Amino acid sequence: MPTRFAPSPTGLLHLGHAYAASSARAAARDTDGVMILRLEDIDSTRCRPEYEAAIFEDLAWLGLSWPEPVWRQSERMAHYHIALQRLEAMGLLYPCFCTRRDLAAIDAPQGPDGPLYPGTCRSLSPLERTARLETAVHYSLRLDVAMAMSLTGPLTWQDLDRGLQSARPELLGDVILARKDIATSYHLAVTIDDAAQSVTTVTRGEDLFASTHIHRLLQALLRLPVPVWHHHRLVLDEQGRRLAKRADSVSIRSYRQSGLTPGAVLALAGARSD
């Protein structure tokens, strides 16, 4: 039964990644499965080869292993494009020309990931959409969640800690599935890749719990297999904040250089070392 650990090579791994990777390994071992390593490197402006190399080095130092080849999302854009074409053919995508400044000026209700998009561009006519696409420097493609839910009907998903969940994609609003400069989004790419890699248990942090509502909707629309999810706790700093890659003081690399053993680093993260 495959599960996966899927970091982004945008910085050095920290204790939170050590916990997440060990949780994925534990989930795989508990089901006589395997932990897949996947690199979520769709943002070419932030991903760096040196960070990718550091991911391999740090995980191997912690005693983790994974099957080859390692998938890189940057090499799978054609697969995401096919999925977007299917959603487009279903009439579920629309271009959005709103800038971050435009969105910041809107008094919108808060969702799990910030203010909900109010659908400003959803009602543009086909003619206006075409005209604006020809001249737009930046735009995104959003999923019409209400229309999508009308096609799928009620959906559920299983969380190993919280039990059966009713999918509520509307909590995140009309999410972005691609941009002009980045041909996919996190939501679309992970949904496609988890299915393509036959992942049966999605192990990730509880900060991504709300995202699962959207992923379940995309699975239904694209007729993909449905895994179960385990949303594990986050490793927090002394102020109770989630760790960030910019905090070099808690990077796995810094602990390695200070002389700590892999077991000691896993213990600091509160992770299983078996």
N, C-alpha and C positions, 0 to 999 in steps of 0.2 A: 504494500500500500504506500504509494509515494506521498510525501509531503515536501515542502520546499522552504528554503531560506532565500530571500530575494532582495539583497541590498542594492542601493544605488551608489556608484563610484563617484560620489561628490565630496568626499572627505574621508578621514580616518574612522574606522569602526570604534565604537565606545562600549562601555559595559552593557548598555541596552542591547546592542547587537550581539554581544556574547550570550546574554540571556535568551534572546530570540533564536539564535542559531542552536543553542543547546536544547531549547524547547522543541525545535523542529526535529533535532536528532532523537530526542526522547520519544516524541510522537511516532517517529518512524520505527524505532526499536520496539516500542510497545505493540506495534501491529505487524512486526516482522517485515517492515518495509524499508524504504530507502529515502534519505534526504537529498533532494535535488538542490543544487546551487544555480540560481539564475541572476543575471545582472540586469537591473532595470535602469538602463542608460539612455533613455529616450531624449533627455535634455542635454544636447551636445554642448550647450553653453556652460554647463557646470561640471560635467563628467570629465575626468582626467585619467590617462593611462596609469599614472603613478598611484592613484587611489585604487584602481582595479588590481594592480599588482599587490598593493598592501592588503586588500581583502583576502586574496589567496594566501599570502604569507601569514596573516594573523589567524585565520581560521585553521590553517594547518598546524600552527604553533599551539593552538588550543586543543589539538587532537581530533579535529573534525575531518571527515573525508566525504567525497561526493563523486558520483559517476561523471564521466566525460561523454560527450562534450558539454561545456557550460554554455547555456543559451544566453545570447545578448539581445535585448529587445531592439537595439539599433539595427540588427541584421534581419529583423522580421517585419519590417514596415509593409511589405507586400501583403502579408496576412491580415494586418490591421486594416489596410485599404480595402480588401475584399469584404471584411465585416462592415465597414462604413458604407460600401456600395449596397450591401443587402439592406441596411437600415434606411438608406436613402430611397431605395426602391419601395420600401414600405411606407414612405412619406413621413418618417419619424425624425428627420434631421432638418434643422434650419440654420442659416448663417446668422451670426450675431456680430454686430459692428460696434458694440459698446466698448469703450475703453475703461481702464481701471478708474480713471477720474470720473467718467460718467456714472459708474456703479457706486463710487464712493459718495456721490452727491444724492443718491436715492435713499430715502428712508424706508428700508425694506426690513421685514422680520428676519430674525436670526435663525439660521439653521445650524446643524452640527459643525459645518466647515466655514461658517461666516454668514453674511447676509445672503438671503435667497434671491436669486435672479427673478425680477418681476415679469419677465416675458416681453420686454420692450420690443424686441425684433421679431417676435413670433408672428405678429399680425402683418408684417410687411407683405405686400403683394408680390407675386412671382416676378413681375416686371421690375419692380423696385429692387428686389433682391439681386436680379441679374445685373442691373445697372450698377449697383453698389459693389458687387463682386469684381467688376471689371476695373474699378479704380481704387479699391480698398488696399491700404498698405498692410493693415492687420485685420484679421477677423477670426472667429472661432466657429466651430460647428457644435450646436447644442442638441441634446436629445429632448424631444417633446415628451416629457414624462407622462403627462395626463393621457395623451393619445396612445402611448405605449402601453400603459396600464389598462386602457380600454380594450386592447387587443389580447393581452395575456390573462386578464381576470385576476382574482386573488392568488397570491403566491406565498409560500412559506419557506423557511430554511432552518436548519438545525445547528445550534451552537452547543458544543460539548459541555460548556459550563452553565449556560443559561436556558438550555432546552429549546423547544420549538418556538420559532419566531415568525410573526406575520411580517412579510415584506412591506415596507412603507417607503418606497422610493421618493415619494413627494416630500419627505423630510429634507432632501438635498436639492430639490427643485430641478430645473432643466440644466443638468450638468453638461460641462464641455467634454466632448469626445475627441476633438482634434482642433488644431490651430493651423493657420496658414504656414507658420514657420516650424511647427512640430506636428507631425502627421498622425499622432495618436495621443491619447491621454492615459494616465495611470489606470483609470477605471476600465477602459477598453482593453488595454494591453494585458493587464493581469488576468482579466476574464478569459481572453482568447488563449493566453499561454498556459494557464492552469488546466484548461480543457485539453489543449494540445499535448501537454506533458502528463496527462492522466493523473493529475493530482487529486487524491481522494480526501485528504485532510488539509485544509488551508490553515496554517499556523501563523499568526501575526499578532501585533500589539492591539490592545483594547482601544487605542486611539483610532483604529480603522473599523471599529464595530459598525458605525453608521454607514460606511461605504458599502458594506455587504448588502444593504437594501438595494442599491443600484446594481451591484454585480449580479444579484439574483434576477433582477429584471432583464439585464442583458443576456444572461444565460437562457431565459425563457424565450426572448425574442430571436436569438440566434440558434435555438434548439441545441444547446450544449448540455453535457452532463452536469449534475449538481453534486458538489462535494459536501462534506460537513466542515464546520469552522471551529477553530479554537482560538479565541482572542485572549491572549495571556496578559498578565499585568505588565506595567511599564516600570523600568528602573528610573528612580527619581534622584535628583541631587539633594543637597542638604536643605534647600529652600522649598523642596517639594515640587520642583519643576522637572519635566522630562528632559533627559539628556540631549544635547545637541552636538553635531559633528564639529562645530567650531570650538567646543570646549576641549582643547588638547589635553588638559590636565587629567581627564578621565578616559582618554583613548587607550585602546588595548596596546597600541605601540608604546605609549609612555610607560605603562606598567611593565611591559617587556623590558624596556631599557632600564627600569629601576631595579630589576633583578627578581621580580615576583615570578613564581611558577605558574604554569597554566591552571593548575588546580586552585591556586590562591586567587587568581583573577576570576575564575568561575564562581568561587565562593563569595567574592566581593559582589558579584552580580546576583547572587542568590540562586545560581543555576545548578542543575544536576551535572555532575562530572563523570557519571558512569558511561 
